[in-house]
Amino acid sequence: MSDAIKHSHVEVNGVRLHIAEQGEGPLVLLLHGFPESWYSWRHQFAPLAAAGYRVVAPDQRGYARSEQPERVDAYTLLHLVGDVTALIGALGAEQAMVVGHDWGAPVAWTTAALRPDLVRGVAGLSVPPLPAGPPPLQAARENFGEGFYQIYFQEPGRADAELVADPKSSFRRILGGKSPDGKPRVWVVPAGEGLLDSLPEPERLPAWLTEADIDAFAADYAEHGEHAFTGGLNWYRNIDRNAELLTAFSGRPIEVPALFVVGEQDLVNAMIAPEVLTYLLGSLTPRLHRHVRLPETGHWTQQERPEEVTAALLDFLRHVEELDEKSER
């Protein structure tokens, strides 16, 4: 096993992606969310590689050290799933275990639903599988108002400029901030305020996040200058387009083994009622191995609770290996 994380670039679907990798063996893809990069999986590389896996975490299209297509509509879920499927082939593998956090979770779930031939097992952190339905942004407006962050992100250039004005401060506020009472809250920007006004910079970072981590994220994003956050924001600007493109697959179950991990203080818990979450997992992941709820854990699951998340992933990987062995007998 290699004891160092290696960095390189791979071209998939005409987009140059930066990848970080470690280890040898069956392929495990780790897909980050917003506003993150491969670095969000820093704690998972060594233990997964030591367990006999080839661990690869790309900066997904538009993020960090990867290329940013200019067109907003180049960031649909179908494009992102296409990147994952092409990456599996480019890495010389026939299949992969696919793990996603935040936005990476919908990419992982959708890849597993549409291409079960390529996905041995799928794990989603924070965001459960969601069926396509009515225009999601309309429902968001009705439930949370115009200040809901996903609505706020829709205007080209606005959130982009606010976030890039001071990237280190943006990362401290988004990753390191939390509600005063510790309860999950929906991110809503009050009328007349800017995006980050609703997220005061923390006096000190939480124990799981260091200034060196903030520096690492900021350095990853520096390559794209004033457009550092635009690629990731463009994912949000395709939310309604995704629903339209994936309507034909609405309700399609994920036929491969699955794992779901969420923090009890994750903002997703404030957006999806427990009974709805139970229904979604039951109807869309019939081969669900476990639903893991982590106490005193917010949205940044694998960074906040690296040991617990890694243990859940290793348990799931062993489960899939055992299933594969049984099917070969």
N, C-alpha and C positions, 0 to 999 in steps of 0.2 A: 504494500500500500504506500502511495506517495504521502509524505507528511506535510506537504505544502499545497496551498491553493494556487492553481495555475490559471492564468488569464489569457484569453485569445478572442478572436472574432470569427464569426461564421455568417455567411450570407444565406439568407432564406427568403424566398419570394421577393427577391430584389432589394431586401433590407439587410443592412449589415448590423448584426447583433453582437454585443459583447457578452461573453460567457465566462463564468468562474467555475472551476471544476476541481474535484479531488477524488482519488480512489479508483478502484477497478472493480468490475463486476456488473450485475444488472443495473440498468440505468434508472436513476431517480431524478426527475426534474422538479425544481423548486421555483415557483412563480410568485414573485413579489407583488405588492399592491401600491397604492398611492399614499403619500409621495415617498417612495422607497426605491431600492435598487437591490442588486444581488446581495448587498451587504446586510440586508435584514435577516439573512439566513446564516450569518457568520458563526453562530453557535451550533448549527446542525451539521456543518461539513465534516468535521473530524470524527464525531461518533458514528455517523452513517457510513462514512468511508471505512472506519475501523470494523464495522459490521459486515463489510464485504460488498459495498455498493459503489457504483460510479455516480457521484453526486454532481449535478450540473445546475447552476442557477444563472439564467440569462438576465440581463437588463432587457426587459421587454420593449417592443418597438415604441420609440418616442421618449424613452426614459434614459437618464444617466449617460452611460458611455455608448449606448446604441444609437443607430441612425433615427432621425426624425423625418418621416414623410411629411410633405407640406400640406397635403389636402386633409381637411378635417375628416372626410368620409373614408380615409384610409385606416381608420382605427376602429372599425366595427368588430364585434365578437367573431365574425366569420374570418376576418383578417387575422385576428389574434389566435384563433384555433388553427388557422392555416400555418402560422408561424411555429406553433408547437408541433404539429404533425411533420412539417418540413424539417424542424430541428432534430426530431427523433431519427429521421433518415440521414440527415447530415452528420450525425454523431455515430453512424454505422450501426444503429440498433434497429431491431424489428418491433420492439415494444418498450414501454416505460411505465414506471409508477409516476403518477403526476400529482403534485402537491401544490396547492395555491392558497395564498392568504389575501384577504381584502379583495381587490379587483382580480388578483390572480386566481381566487376561488371560482368566480364565474367562468374564467377561461378554462380552468381544470375541469369543472363540472360539465361544461359544454363540449369540451374535447372528448370526455368519457362518453357522453350521450351520443355524439355524432360519429365517433370513431372508436367504438369498443374493441375493434380488432387491434388497435395500437396501444391501448391502455390496459395494463394488468390490474391496476387498482387506482383509486382516486381518493385524495384527502382534501377536504376544504377546511380552512381555518377562518373563523369569524363570520363568513357569509355562506348561508346554506344554498342548496340548489333552488332556483326560482323558476316557475313556469312562465312562458311568454304570455302576455295578456294585453289589456288595454294600454294605451300610451302611459308608461310609468310616470313621466313627469307631470302629467295631469293629476294623477292620483297623489303625487308628492305635494303639489300645490294645495290640493284640497285638504290633505292631512296636516301639513306642516307650514304652509304659507309661502309667500314669495321669497322669504329670507332663507329657506332651506338651502343648505350648501350646494346641493346638486343643481338647484335652479340658479343659484348665484354664479356657478361655474359656466353657465351657458353663454354668457356674453363674451365674445372673443376679445381677448386682450386685458380684460379687467382683473380677474384673479391672477392671471399670468404676471402682470406688472406688480401687483401687491406682493406676491410670493417671492419674486426674484429681487425685489428692492433690497432685501437683507436675507439671503438664503439661510444663514445660520440661525437667525432669529426665527424664521419661519419653521425650521425643523424643531427648534426648541419648543415653540408654542404648540405645534401640531402633535409631535411625538411625546413631549414631556409634560404637557399640560393635563389637568384633570379637573373635574367639577369639584367645588368646595366640599360637598358632602359625600363624594366618592361614588355617587349613583350614576348609572348610565344616562346620558342626556343626548337628545338629538341636536346636531350642530345647526343652529339657526342664527343668521346674521340679523340683528335688529335693524329696523328701518333707519336709514340715514347713517349707518356705520359701515366701516370697511370690513373685509373678510377677517382680518386678524384682530380687529378691535374686540371681537367676542372671545378671543383666546389670549388672555394676558400671558406675557412671558413669565415662566415660573421663576421664583426666587432661587430655587436650586433644582437640579434635575433629579428625577427618581433614581433609585439605586441601580436600576437595570440599564440606565443610559448615561454615558459619560460625554465630556466635551470632546474626547477623541472620536467618539461615535458621530457626534454632530459634524466634526471636521471631515470625517470620511464621507458622509452623505453629501455634504456641500461640495467636496472635491469631485465626487462622481457626477454631480450636476453642472459643474463649471464649464464643461465642454460646449454647451449650447448657449452660453451667454444670456442675453435678455429673453431668450425663448426656453430657458432651462426647464420650466414647468409646463410648457405649452403642449408637448406630446402627451403627457399624462392627463392633462385637462381635456384633451381632445377625446379621450376614452369616454368621459362623461357627456361630451357633446354628441355622442352616438347612442345614448340610452334609448331614445324613442325609435331610432333607426334599427337598433338591435331587435326590439320587440317586433317590428314590422318584418324584418328579414327572417326571424326565427318562428313566426307564427305557425308555420306548417309542422313544427316540431314540439309545439306546446303540449305539455303533459307526457312527453316521451320519457319513460323511466331510464335511469342509469343502470345498466345491466352488469356492471363490474363491481367487485367488492369496494366498499366505501367507508370512510371515516369522517366524522365531523367533530371539530374542536372549537369551543367558544369560551371566552372569559365571561364571568358573571357580571362584570362591570362594563362589558363591551357595549358601545353605543348601538350596535345592531339589536341588542335586547330591548332597546327603547323604541325600535322601529318595527319589530316583528313580535307579535303577541306569542306567548309560549304555546298556546294551543295551535296557532298557525304553524309555528316551527315544527311541532310534533307531526302535524298533518303533512307538511312538505317532505320531511325526512321519511315518513312512512310510505308516502305515495310515490316519491321520486327516487328513493334509494332502497329498493327491496332487499339489497344485499348489504345493508349497513352493518358494519362490524361493531362499532361503538359510537356513542354520542357522549363526548367528554366535555364536562363543564368545569372550568378552572376557577376556584374562588379567588376573590381579591385580584382579579386580572381584568385589564381593560382590553383595548382593541389591538394592541401590538403584540399579539399572542406569543409568537415564537421568540420575541426579544424579551418580553416581560418574564416569561416562565420557560426558559430554554430547556431545563432538565425535564420538566413534565411533558412539554411538547415533543421533545426528542424521544422520550420513553414511549409516548403514545404512537409516534411514527414507527419506531422499531417494533413495537408489538403488532402494529398493523402490517408491516412488511413481512414479519414472520407468519402472520395469519395468511397472507396471500401466497407466500411460498408453500405453506402446508396445503392450501387448496390446489395449487398447481401440481404438487406431488401426488395428491390423491387422484386428480384427473388423468395423470399419466399412467396410473397403475392399471 
